[in-house]
Amino acid sequence: MSETHKTDPNIKSPCIRQCCLDDDEICVGCYRTMKEIMVWQQSNQSEKLAILANCSIRKKKHDFLHP
């Protein structure tokens, strides 16, 4: 297994234990999709960082639409 494909346990999951999916199947607690939640543990550092970036975008969109 190459270094770029190893999982990175140092990047913490964004889960805040408020797991509930909205109508778009996005978790209202961490803003991950179901697929992102399912692959988190097997994801490498760059994949986890991409997931976190997507979560941030989704949260900003949510906060803008639901002030």
N, CA, C and O atoms as a Tripos MOL2 file, in Angstrom:
@<TRIPOS>MOLECULE
protein
  268   267    67     0     0
PROTEIN
NO_CHARGES

@<TRIPOS>ATOM
      1 N           0.8500   -1.1740    0.0000 N.3       1 MET1
      2 CA          0.0000    0.0000    0.0000 C.3       1 MET1
      3 C           0.8930    1.2330    0.0000 C.2       1 MET1
      4 O           1.7750    1.3610    0.8490 O.2       1 MET1
      5 N           0.6690    2.1410   -0.9470 N.am      2 SER2
      6 CA          1.5040    3.3310   -1.0200 C.3       2 SER2
      7 C           1.1090    4.3200    0.0700 C.2       2 SER2
      8 O           0.0230    4.2440    0.6450 O.2       2 SER2
      9 N           2.0090    5.2330    0.3320 N.am      3 GLU3
     10 CA          1.7850    6.2360    1.3840 C.3       3 GLU3
     11 C           0.5470    7.0770    1.1150 C.2       3 GLU3
     12 O          -0.1500    7.4510    2.0580 O.2       3 GLU3
     13 N           0.2540    7.3850   -0.1400 N.am      4 THR4
     14 CA         -0.8830    8.2370   -0.4540 C.3       4 THR4
     15 C          -2.2110    7.5330   -0.2840 C.2       4 THR4
     16 O          -3.2520    8.1890   -0.2640 O.2       4 THR4
     17 N          -2.2050    6.2230   -0.1630 N.am      5 HIS5
     18 CA         -3.4590    5.4910   -0.0190 C.3       5 HIS5
     19 C          -3.7290    5.0620    1.4210 C.2       5 HIS5
     20 O          -4.7760    4.4790    1.7040 O.2       5 HIS5
     21 N          -2.8120    5.3380    2.3210 N.am      6 LYS6
     22 CA         -3.0420    4.9840    3.7200 C.3       6 LYS6
     23 C          -4.0770    5.9160    4.3200 C.2       6 LYS6
     24 O          -4.1520    7.0930    3.9680 O.2       6 LYS6
     25 N          -4.8690    5.3780    5.2250 N.am      7 THR7
     26 CA         -5.8380    6.2280    5.9190 C.3       7 THR7
     27 C          -5.1010    7.0820    6.9380 C.2       7 THR7
     28 O          -4.0080    6.7310    7.3820 O.2       7 THR7
     29 N          -5.7050    8.2010    7.3020 N.am      8 ASP8
     30 CA         -5.0800    9.1250    8.2420 C.3       8 ASP8
     31 C          -5.9460    9.2590    9.4830 C.2       8 ASP8
     32 O          -6.9650    9.9500    9.4610 O.2       8 ASP8
     33 N          -5.5440    8.5950   10.5760 N.am      9 PRO9
     34 CA         -6.3430    8.6580   11.8060 C.3       9 PRO9
     35 C          -6.2320   10.0050   12.5100 C.2       9 PRO9
     36 O          -6.9910   10.2730   13.4410 O.2       9 PRO9
     37 N          -5.2940   10.8650   12.0800 N.am     10 ASN10
     38 CA         -5.1050   12.1580   12.7370 C.3      10 ASN10
     39 C          -6.1540   13.1860   12.3440 C.2      10 ASN10
     40 O          -6.3450   14.1700   13.0580 O.2      10 ASN10
     41 N          -6.8330   12.9820   11.2320 N.am     11 ILE11
     42 CA         -7.9030   13.8860   10.8350 C.3      11 ILE11
     43 C          -9.1830   13.3510   11.4630 C.2      11 ILE11
     44 O          -9.6610   12.2690   11.1210 O.2      11 ILE11
     45 N          -9.7130   14.1170   12.3680 N.am     12 LYS12
     46 CA        -10.8830   13.6820   13.1340 C.3      12 LYS12
     47 C         -12.1680   13.7980   12.3200 C.2      12 LYS12
     48 O         -12.3310   14.7070   11.5060 O.2      12 LYS12
     49 N         -13.0590   12.8690   12.5590 N.am     13 SER13
     50 CA        -14.3720   12.8900   11.9250 C.3      13 SER13
     51 C         -15.1300   14.1390   12.3600 C.2      13 SER13
     52 O         -15.0370   14.5470   13.5170 O.2      13 SER13
     53 N         -15.8800   14.7480   11.4420 N.am     14 PRO14
     54 CA        -16.6690   15.9190   11.8120 C.3      14 PRO14
     55 C         -17.9620   15.5660   12.5490 C.2      14 PRO14
     56 O         -18.7480   16.4560   12.8750 O.2      14 PRO14
     57 N         -18.1860   14.3000   12.8100 N.am     15 CYS15
     58 CA        -19.4150   13.8580   13.4700 C.3      15 CYS15
     59 C         -19.5640   14.5250   14.8350 C.2      15 CYS15
     60 O         -18.6340   14.5410   15.6410 O.2      15 CYS15
     61 N         -20.7620   15.0780   15.0750 N.am     16 ILE16
     62 CA        -21.0490   15.6930   16.3760 C.3      16 ILE16
     63 C         -22.2020   14.9660   17.0810 C.2      16 ILE16
     64 O         -22.8050   15.4970   18.0140 O.2      16 ILE16
     65 N         -22.4910   13.7660   16.6280 N.am     17 ARG17
     66 CA        -23.5060   12.8910   17.2260 C.3      17 ARG17
     67 C         -24.9090   13.4880   17.1770 C.2      17 ARG17
     68 O         -25.7140   13.2840   18.0870 O.2      17 ARG17
     69 N         -25.1930   14.2290   16.1050 N.am     18 GLN18
     70 CA        -26.5440   14.7280   15.8540 C.3      18 GLN18
     71 C         -26.9780   14.1900   14.4950 C.2      18 GLN18
     72 O         -27.3610   14.9380   13.5950 O.2      18 GLN18
     73 N         -26.9050   12.8810   14.3810 N.am     19 CYS19
     74 CA        -27.1130   12.2180   13.1010 C.3      19 CYS19
     75 C         -28.5890   12.1680   12.7080 C.2      19 CYS19
     76 O         -29.4090   11.5160   13.3540 O.2      19 CYS19
     77 N         -28.8890   12.8670   11.6460 N.am     20 CYS20
     78 CA        -30.2230   12.8610   11.0710 C.3      20 CYS20
     79 C         -30.0680   13.3710    9.6510 C.2      20 CYS20
     80 O         -29.4440   14.4100    9.4300 O.2      20 CYS20
     81 N         -30.6200   12.6630    8.6950 N.am     21 LEU21
     82 CA        -30.4920   13.0800    7.3030 C.3      21 LEU21
     83 C         -31.6370   13.9820    6.8950 C.2      21 LEU21
     84 O         -32.7890   13.7570    7.2650 O.2      21 LEU21
     85 N         -31.2980   15.0240    6.1140 N.am     22 ASP22
     86 CA        -32.3350   15.9050    5.5950 C.3      22 ASP22
     87 C         -32.9180   15.3090    4.3110 C.2      22 ASP22
     88 O         -32.6140   14.1670    3.9680 O.2      22 ASP22
     89 N         -33.7400   16.0600    3.6130 N.am     23 ASP23
     90 CA        -34.3790   15.5620    2.3930 C.3      23 ASP23
     91 C         -33.3830   15.2690    1.2780 C.2      23 ASP23
     92 O         -33.6810   14.4920    0.3710 O.2      23 ASP23
     93 N         -32.1980   15.8860    1.3370 N.am     24 ASP24
     94 CA        -31.1580   15.6450    0.3420 C.3      24 ASP24
     95 C         -30.1680   14.5720    0.7940 C.2      24 ASP24
     96 O         -29.1330   14.3680    0.1590 O.2      24 ASP24
     97 N         -30.4880   13.8900    1.8890 N.am     25 GLU25
     98 CA        -29.6490   12.8510    2.4880 C.3      25 GLU25
     99 C         -28.2850   13.3910    2.9160 C.2      25 GLU25
    100 O         -27.2510   12.7510    2.7250 O.2      25 GLU25
    101 N         -28.3190   14.5900    3.4990 N.am     26 ILE26
    102 CA        -27.1420   15.2100    4.1000 C.3      26 ILE26
    103 C         -27.3620   15.2100    5.6110 C.2      26 ILE26
    104 O         -28.4360   15.5840    6.0820 O.2      26 ILE26
    105 N         -26.3590   14.7950    6.3660 N.am     27 CYS27
    106 CA        -26.4810   14.7910    7.8260 C.3      27 CYS27
    107 C         -26.5990   16.2220    8.3330 C.2      27 CYS27
    108 O         -25.7840   17.0770    7.9860 O.2      27 CYS27
    109 N         -27.6060   16.4820    9.1500 N.am     28 VAL28
    110 CA        -27.8060   17.8380    9.6770 C.3      28 VAL28
    111 C         -26.8190   18.1690   10.7980 C.2      28 VAL28
    112 O         -26.7580   19.3170   11.2370 O.2      28 VAL28
    113 N         -26.0630   17.2080   11.2590 N.am     29 GLY29
    114 CA        -25.0610   17.4550   12.2920 C.3      29 GLY29
    115 C         -23.6990   17.7850   11.7330 C.2      29 GLY29
    116 O         -23.0660   18.7440   12.1740 O.2      29 GLY29
    117 N         -23.2270   16.9960   10.7530 N.am     30 CYS30
    118 CA        -21.8650   17.1910   10.2360 C.3      30 CYS30
    119 C         -21.8180   17.6100    8.7650 C.2      30 CYS30
    120 O         -20.7560   17.9590    8.2500 O.2      30 CYS30
    121 N         -22.9680   17.5750    8.0950 N.am     31 TYR31
    122 CA        -23.0950   17.9940    6.6970 C.3      31 TYR31
    123 C         -22.3870   17.0700    5.7180 C.2      31 TYR31
    124 O         -22.0180   17.4900    4.6220 O.2      31 TYR31
    125 N         -22.1950   15.8060    6.1100 N.am     32 ARG32
    126 CA        -21.6640   14.8220    5.1640 C.3      32 ARG32
    127 C         -22.8100   14.0860    4.4950 C.2      32 ARG32
    128 O         -23.9040   13.9740    5.0470 O.2      32 ARG32
    129 N         -22.5420   13.5860    3.2940 N.am     33 THR33
    130 CA        -23.5020   12.7220    2.6280 C.3      33 THR33
    131 C         -23.3890   11.3340    3.2470 C.2      33 THR33
    132 O         -22.4180   11.0380    3.9440 O.2      33 THR33
    133 N         -24.3720   10.4930    2.9960 N.am     34 MET34
    134 CA        -24.3100    9.1240    3.5070 C.3      34 MET34
    135 C         -23.0660    8.4190    2.9820 C.2      34 MET34
    136 O         -22.3980    7.7000    3.7250 O.2      34 MET34
    137 N         -22.7510    8.6220    1.7010 N.am     35 LYS35
    138 CA        -21.5600    7.9920    1.1230 C.3      35 LYS35
    139 C         -20.2970    8.4670    1.8350 C.2      35 LYS35
    140 O         -19.4200    7.6610    2.1450 O.2      35 LYS35
    141 N         -20.1990    9.7720    2.0970 N.am     36 GLU36
    142 CA        -19.0200   10.3040    2.7870 C.3      36 GLU36
    143 C         -18.8910    9.7210    4.1910 C.2      36 GLU36
    144 O         -17.7840    9.4320    4.6480 O.2      36 GLU36
    145 N         -19.9990    9.5510    4.8610 N.am     37 ILE37
    146 CA        -19.9890    8.9490    6.1990 C.3      37 ILE37
    147 C         -19.4830    7.5090    6.1180 C.2      37 ILE37
    148 O         -18.6720    7.0800    6.9380 O.2      37 ILE37
    149 N         -19.9660    6.7750    5.1300 N.am     38 MET38
    150 CA        -19.6180    5.3660    5.0010 C.3      38 MET38
    151 C         -18.1530    5.1420    4.6240 C.2      38 MET38
    152 O         -17.5680    4.1380    5.0290 O.2      38 MET38
    153 N         -17.5480    6.0520    3.8570 N.am     39 VAL39
    154 CA        -16.1690    5.8510    3.4060 C.3      39 VAL39
    155 C         -15.1310    6.5390    4.2980 C.2      39 VAL39
    156 O         -13.9310    6.3760    4.0790 O.2      39 VAL39
    157 N         -15.5740    7.2990    5.2910 N.am     40 TRP40
    158 CA        -14.6490    8.0900    6.1030 C.3      40 TRP40
    159 C         -13.4830    7.2650    6.6430 C.2      40 TRP40
    160 O         -12.3300    7.6630    6.4750 O.2      40 TRP40
    161 N         -13.7410    6.1550    7.2700 N.am     41 GLN41
    162 CA        -12.6860    5.3690    7.9120 C.3      41 GLN41
    163 C         -11.6460    4.8380    6.9330 C.2      41 GLN41
    164 O         -10.4870    4.6490    7.3030 O.2      41 GLN41
    165 N         -12.0480    4.5960    5.6940 N.am     42 GLN42
    166 CA        -11.1180    4.0640    4.6950 C.3      42 GLN42
    167 C         -10.4510    5.1640    3.8650 C.2      42 GLN42
    168 O          -9.6040    4.8780    3.0190 O.2      42 GLN42
    169 N         -10.8290    6.4060    4.1060 N.am     43 SER43
    170 CA        -10.3270    7.5070    3.2910 C.3      43 SER43
    171 C          -8.9210    7.9300    3.7010 C.2      43 SER43
    172 O          -8.5520    7.8800    4.8740 O.2      43 SER43
    173 N          -8.1440    8.3480    2.6960 N.am     44 ASN44
    174 CA         -6.8080    8.8510    2.9840 C.3      44 ASN44
    175 C          -6.8940   10.3390    3.3230 C.2      44 ASN44
    176 O          -7.9790   10.9190    3.3240 O.2      44 ASN44
    177 N          -5.7550   10.9470    3.6070 N.am     45 GLN45
    178 CA         -5.7380   12.3320    4.0600 C.3      45 GLN45
    179 C          -6.3860   13.2730    3.0470 C.2      45 GLN45
    180 O          -7.2170   14.0970    3.4280 O.2      45 GLN45
    181 N          -6.0310   13.1730    1.7860 N.am     46 SER46
    182 CA         -6.5890   14.1040    0.7980 C.3      46 SER46
    183 C          -8.0840   13.8880    0.6120 C.2      46 SER46
    184 O          -8.8200   14.8490    0.3870 O.2      46 SER46
    185 N          -8.5440   12.6550    0.7000 N.am     47 GLU47
    186 CA         -9.9780   12.3760    0.5950 C.3      47 GLU47
    187 C         -10.7320   12.9670    1.7890 C.2      47 GLU47
    188 O         -11.8040   13.5500    1.6230 O.2      47 GLU47
    189 N         -10.1740   12.8180    2.9810 N.am     48 LYS48
    190 CA        -10.8150   13.3800    4.1720 C.3      48 LYS48
    191 C         -10.8600   14.9040    4.1040 C.2      48 LYS48
    192 O         -11.8620   15.5150    4.4740 O.2      48 LYS48
    193 N          -9.7800   15.5120    3.6350 N.am     49 LEU49
    194 CA         -9.7640   16.9670    3.5070 C.3      49 LEU49
    195 C         -10.7930   17.4380    2.4880 C.2      49 LEU49
    196 O         -11.4120   18.4850    2.6790 O.2      49 LEU49
    197 N         -10.9830   16.6870    1.4150 N.am     50 ALA50
    198 CA        -12.0000   17.0330    0.4150 C.3      50 ALA50
    199 C         -13.3990   16.9110    1.0090 C.2      50 ALA50
    200 O         -14.2570   17.7570    0.7580 O.2      50 ALA50
    201 N         -13.6320   15.8610    1.7940 N.am     51 ILE51
    202 CA        -14.9290   15.6840    2.4540 C.3      51 ILE51
    203 C         -15.1900   16.8590    3.3940 C.2      51 ILE51
    204 O         -16.2870   17.4180    3.4060 O.2      51 ILE51
    205 N         -14.1830   17.2310    4.1780 N.am     52 LEU52
    206 CA        -14.3450   18.3520    5.1160 C.3      52 LEU52
    207 C         -14.6160   19.6600    4.3700 C.2      52 LEU52
    208 O         -15.4080   20.4810    4.8320 O.2      52 LEU52
    209 N         -13.9700   19.8560    3.2310 N.am     53 ALA53
    210 CA        -14.2160   21.0660    2.4350 C.3      53 ALA53
    211 C         -15.6590   21.0750    1.9340 C.2      53 ALA53
    212 O         -16.3230   22.1110    1.9630 O.2      53 ALA53
    213 N         -16.1450   19.9170    1.4750 N.am     54 ASN54
    214 CA        -17.5370   19.8270    1.0190 C.3      54 ASN54
    215 C         -18.5070   20.0840    2.1650 C.2      54 ASN54
    216 O         -19.5370   20.7310    1.9730 O.2      54 ASN54
    217 N         -18.1890   19.5860    3.3450 N.am     55 CYS55
    218 CA        -19.0400   19.8240    4.5190 C.3      55 CYS55
    219 C         -19.1230   21.3110    4.8230 C.2      55 CYS55
    220 O         -20.1980   21.8300    5.1260 O.2      55 CYS55
    221 N         -18.0030   21.9850    4.7430 N.am     56 SER56
    222 CA        -17.9610   23.4140    5.0180 C.3      56 SER56
    223 C         -18.8290   24.1980    4.0280 C.2      56 SER56
    224 O         -19.5550   25.1120    4.4180 O.2      56 SER56
    225 N         -18.7480   23.8370    2.7620 N.am     57 ILE57
    226 CA        -19.5710   24.4840    1.7330 C.3      57 ILE57
    227 C         -21.0510   24.2390    2.0130 C.2      57 ILE57
    228 O         -21.8610   25.1620    1.9380 O.2      57 ILE57
    229 N         -21.4020   22.9960    2.3350 N.am     58 ARG58
    230 CA        -22.8060   22.6750    2.6230 C.3      58 ARG58
    231 C         -23.3200   23.4280    3.8430 C.2      58 ARG58
    232 O         -24.4520   23.9100    3.8500 O.2      58 ARG58
    233 N         -22.4780   23.5280    4.8840 N.am     59 LYS59
    234 CA        -22.8960   24.2440    6.0970 C.3      59 LYS59
    235 C         -23.1200   25.7230    5.7930 C.2      59 LYS59
    236 O         -24.1120   26.2990    6.2390 O.2      59 LYS59
    237 N         -22.2200   26.3390    5.0450 N.am     60 LYS60
    238 CA        -22.3770   27.7480    4.6890 C.3      60 LYS60
    239 C         -23.6550   27.9590    3.8840 C.2      60 LYS60
    240 O         -24.3800   28.9290    4.1040 O.2      60 LYS60
    241 N         -23.9270   27.0540    2.9550 N.am     61 LYS61
    242 CA        -25.1480   27.1530    2.1570 C.3      61 LYS61
    243 C         -26.3730   27.0330    3.0630 C.2      61 LYS61
    244 O         -27.3230   27.8040    2.9300 O.2      61 LYS61
    245 N         -26.3490   26.0730    3.9760 N.am     62 HIS62
    246 CA        -27.4490   25.8790    4.9010 C.3      62 HIS62
    247 C         -27.6590   27.1060    5.7720 C.2      62 HIS62
    248 O         -28.7850   27.5750    5.9380 O.2      62 HIS62
    249 N         -26.5620   27.6270    6.3310 N.am     63 ASP63
    250 CA        -26.6550   28.7980    7.2080 C.3      63 ASP63
    251 C         -27.1700   30.0200    6.4600 C.2      63 ASP63
    252 O         -27.8630   30.8510    7.0470 O.2      63 ASP63
    253 N         -26.8410   30.1460    5.1660 N.am     64 PHE64
    254 CA        -27.3190   31.2550    4.3650 C.3      64 PHE64
    255 C         -28.8150   31.1270    4.1020 C.2      64 PHE64
    256 O         -29.5500   32.1120    4.1720 O.2      64 PHE64
    257 N         -29.2630   29.9080    3.8000 N.am     65 LEU65
    258 CA        -30.6720   29.6810    3.4790 C.3      65 LEU65
    259 C         -31.5610   29.6250    4.7130 C.2      65 LEU65
    260 O         -32.7670   29.8560    4.6180 O.2      65 LEU65
    261 N         -30.9790   29.3200    5.8720 N.am     66 HIS66
    262 CA        -31.7390   29.1780    7.1150 C.3      66 HIS66
    263 C         -31.0730   29.9600    8.2340 C.2      66 HIS66
    264 O         -30.5240   29.3700    9.1640 O.2      66 HIS66
    265 N         -31.1190   31.3070    8.1510 N.am     67 PRO67
    266 CA        -30.4180   32.1230    9.1640 C.3      67 PRO67
    267 C         -31.0110   31.9930   10.5580 C.2      67 PRO67
    268 O         -30.5220   32.6210   11.4980 O.2      67 PRO67
@<TRIPOS>BOND
     1     1     2 1
     2     2     3 1
     3     3     4 2
     4     3     5 am
     5     5     6 1
     6     6     7 1
     7     7     8 2
     8     7     9 am
     9     9    10 1
    10    10    11 1
    11    11    12 2
    12    11    13 am
    13    13    14 1
    14    14    15 1
    15    15    16 2
    16    15    17 am
    17    17    18 1
    18    18    19 1
    19    19    20 2
    20    19    21 am
    21    21    22 1
    22    22    23 1
    23    23    24 2
    24    23    25 am
    25    25    26 1
    26    26    27 1
    27    27    28 2
    28    27    29 am
    29    29    30 1
    30    30    31 1
    31    31    32 2
    32    31    33 am
    33    33    34 1
    34    34    35 1
    35    35    36 2
    36    35    37 am
    37    37    38 1
    38    38    39 1
    39    39    40 2
    40    39    41 am
    41    41    42 1
    42    42    43 1
    43    43    44 2
    44    43    45 am
    45    45    46 1
    46    46    47 1
    47    47    48 2
    48    47    49 am
    49    49    50 1
    50    50    51 1
    51    51    52 2
    52    51    53 am
    53    53    54 1
    54    54    55 1
    55    55    56 2
    56    55    57 am
    57    57    58 1
    58    58    59 1
    59    59    60 2
    60    59    61 am
    61    61    62 1
    62    62    63 1
    63    63    64 2
    64    63    65 am
    65    65    66 1
    66    66    67 1
    67    67    68 2
    68    67    69 am
    69    69    70 1
    70    70    71 1
    71    71    72 2
    72    71    73 am
    73    73    74 1
    74    74    75 1
    75    75    76 2
    76    75    77 am
    77    77    78 1
    78    78    79 1
    79    79    80 2
    80    79    81 am
    81    81    82 1
    82    82    83 1
    83    83    84 2
    84    83    85 am
    85    85    86 1
    86    86    87 1
    87    87    88 2
    88    87    89 am
    89    89    90 1
    90    90    91 1
    91    91    92 2
    92    91    93 am
    93    93    94 1
    94    94    95 1
    95    95    96 2
    96    95    97 am
    97    97    98 1
    98    98    99 1
    99    99   100 2
   100    99   101 am
   101   101   102 1
   102   102   103 1
   103   103   104 2
   104   103   105 am
   105   105   106 1
   106   106   107 1
   107   107   108 2
   108   107   109 am
   109   109   110 1
   110   110   111 1
   111   111   112 2
   112   111   113 am
   113   113   114 1
   114   114   115 1
   115   115   116 2
   116   115   117 am
   117   117   118 1
   118   118   119 1
   119   119   120 2
   120   119   121 am
   121   121   122 1
   122   122   123 1
   123   123   124 2
   124   123   125 am
   125   125   126 1
   126   126   127 1
   127   127   128 2
   128   127   129 am
   129   129   130 1
   130   130   131 1
   131   131   132 2
   132   131   133 am
   133   133   134 1
   134   134   135 1
   135   135   136 2
   136   135   137 am
   137   137   138 1
   138   138   139 1
   139   139   140 2
   140   139   141 am
   141   141   142 1
   142   142   143 1
   143   143   144 2
   144   143   145 am
   145   145   146 1
   146   146   147 1
   147   147   148 2
   148   147   149 am
   149   149   150 1
   150   150   151 1
   151   151   152 2
   152   151   153 am
   153   153   154 1
   154   154   155 1
   155   155   156 2
   156   155   157 am
   157   157   158 1
   158   158   159 1
   159   159   160 2
   160   159   161 am
   161   161   162 1
   162   162   163 1
   163   163   164 2
   164   163   165 am
   165   165   166 1
   166   166   167 1
   167   167   168 2
   168   167   169 am
   169   169   170 1
   170   170   171 1
   171   171   172 2
   172   171   173 am
   173   173   174 1
   174   174   175 1
   175   175   176 2
   176   175   177 am
   177   177   178 1
   178   178   179 1
   179   179   180 2
   180   179   181 am
   181   181   182 1
   182   182   183 1
   183   183   184 2
   184   183   185 am
   185   185   186 1
   186   186   187 1
   187   187   188 2
   188   187   189 am
   189   189   190 1
   190   190   191 1
   191   191   192 2
   192   191   193 am
   193   193   194 1
   194   194   195 1
   195   195   196 2
   196   195   197 am
   197   197   198 1
   198   198   199 1
   199   199   200 2
   200   199   201 am
   201   201   202 1
   202   202   203 1
   203   203   204 2
   204   203   205 am
   205   205   206 1
   206   206   207 1
   207   207   208 2
   208   207   209 am
   209   209   210 1
   210   210   211 1
   211   211   212 2
   212   211   213 am
   213   213   214 1
   214   214   215 1
   215   215   216 2
   216   215   217 am
   217   217   218 1
   218   218   219 1
   219   219   220 2
   220   219   221 am
   221   221   222 1
   222   222   223 1
   223   223   224 2
   224   223   225 am
   225   225   226 1
   226   226   227 1
   227   227   228 2
   228   227   229 am
   229   229   230 1
   230   230   231 1
   231   231   232 2
   232   231   233 am
   233   233   234 1
   234   234   235 1
   235   235   236 2
   236   235   237 am
   237   237   238 1
   238   238   239 1
   239   239   240 2
   240   239   241 am
   241   241   242 1
   242   242   243 1
   243   243   244 2
   244   243   245 am
   245   245   246 1
   246   246   247 1
   247   247   248 2
   248   247   249 am
   249   249   250 1
   250   250   251 1
   251   251   252 2
   252   251   253 am
   253   253   254 1
   254   254   255 1
   255   255   256 2
   256   255   257 am
   257   257   258 1
   258   258   259 1
   259   259   260 2
   260   259   261 am
   261   261   262 1
   262   262   263 1
   263   263   264 2
   264   263   265 am
   265   265   266 1
   266   266   267 1
   267   267   268 2
@<TRIPOS>SUBSTRUCTURE
     1 MET1         2 RESIDUE 1 A MET
     2 SER2         6 RESIDUE 1 A SER
     3 GLU3        10 RESIDUE 1 A GLU
     4 THR4        14 RESIDUE 1 A THR
     5 HIS5        18 RESIDUE 1 A HIS
     6 LYS6        22 RESIDUE 1 A LYS
     7 THR7        26 RESIDUE 1 A THR
     8 ASP8        30 RESIDUE 1 A ASP
     9 PRO9        34 RESIDUE 1 A PRO
    10 ASN10       38 RESIDUE 1 A ASN
    11 ILE11       42 RESIDUE 1 A ILE
    12 LYS12       46 RESIDUE 1 A LYS
    13 SER13       50 RESIDUE 1 A SER
    14 PRO14       54 RESIDUE 1 A PRO
    15 CYS15       58 RESIDUE 1 A CYS
    16 ILE16       62 RESIDUE 1 A ILE
    17 ARG17       66 RESIDUE 1 A ARG
    18 GLN18       70 RESIDUE 1 A GLN
    19 CYS19       74 RESIDUE 1 A CYS
    20 CYS20       78 RESIDUE 1 A CYS
    21 LEU21       82 RESIDUE 1 A LEU
    22 ASP22       86 RESIDUE 1 A ASP
    23 ASP23       90 RESIDUE 1 A ASP
    24 ASP24       94 RESIDUE 1 A ASP
    25 GLU25       98 RESIDUE 1 A GLU
    26 ILE26      102 RESIDUE 1 A ILE
    27 CYS27      106 RESIDUE 1 A CYS
    28 VAL28      110 RESIDUE 1 A VAL
    29 GLY29      114 RESIDUE 1 A GLY
    30 CYS30      118 RESIDUE 1 A CYS
    31 TYR31      122 RESIDUE 1 A TYR
    32 ARG32      126 RESIDUE 1 A ARG
    33 THR33      130 RESIDUE 1 A THR
    34 MET34      134 RESIDUE 1 A MET
    35 LYS35      138 RESIDUE 1 A LYS
    36 GLU36      142 RESIDUE 1 A GLU
    37 ILE37      146 RESIDUE 1 A ILE
    38 MET38      150 RESIDUE 1 A MET
    39 VAL39      154 RESIDUE 1 A VAL
    40 TRP40      158 RESIDUE 1 A TRP
    41 GLN41      162 RESIDUE 1 A GLN
    42 GLN42      166 RESIDUE 1 A GLN
    43 SER43      170 RESIDUE 1 A SER
    44 ASN44      174 RESIDUE 1 A ASN
    45 GLN45      178 RESIDUE 1 A GLN
    46 SER46      182 RESIDUE 1 A SER
    47 GLU47      186 RESIDUE 1 A GLU
    48 LYS48      190 RESIDUE 1 A LYS
    49 LEU49      194 RESIDUE 1 A LEU
    50 ALA50      198 RESIDUE 1 A ALA
    51 ILE51      202 RESIDUE 1 A ILE
    52 LEU52      206 RESIDUE 1 A LEU
    53 ALA53      210 RESIDUE 1 A ALA
    54 ASN54      214 RESIDUE 1 A ASN
    55 CYS55      218 RESIDUE 1 A CYS
    56 SER56      222 RESIDUE 1 A SER
    57 ILE57      226 RESIDUE 1 A ILE
    58 ARG58      230 RESIDUE 1 A ARG
    59 LYS59      234 RESIDUE 1 A LYS
    60 LYS60      238 RESIDUE 1 A LYS
    61 LYS61      242 RESIDUE 1 A LYS
    62 HIS62      246 RESIDUE 1 A HIS
    63 ASP63      250 RESIDUE 1 A ASP
    64 PHE64      254 RESIDUE 1 A PHE
    65 LEU65      258 RESIDUE 1 A LEU
    66 HIS66      262 RESIDUE 1 A HIS
    67 PRO67      266 RESIDUE 1 A PRO
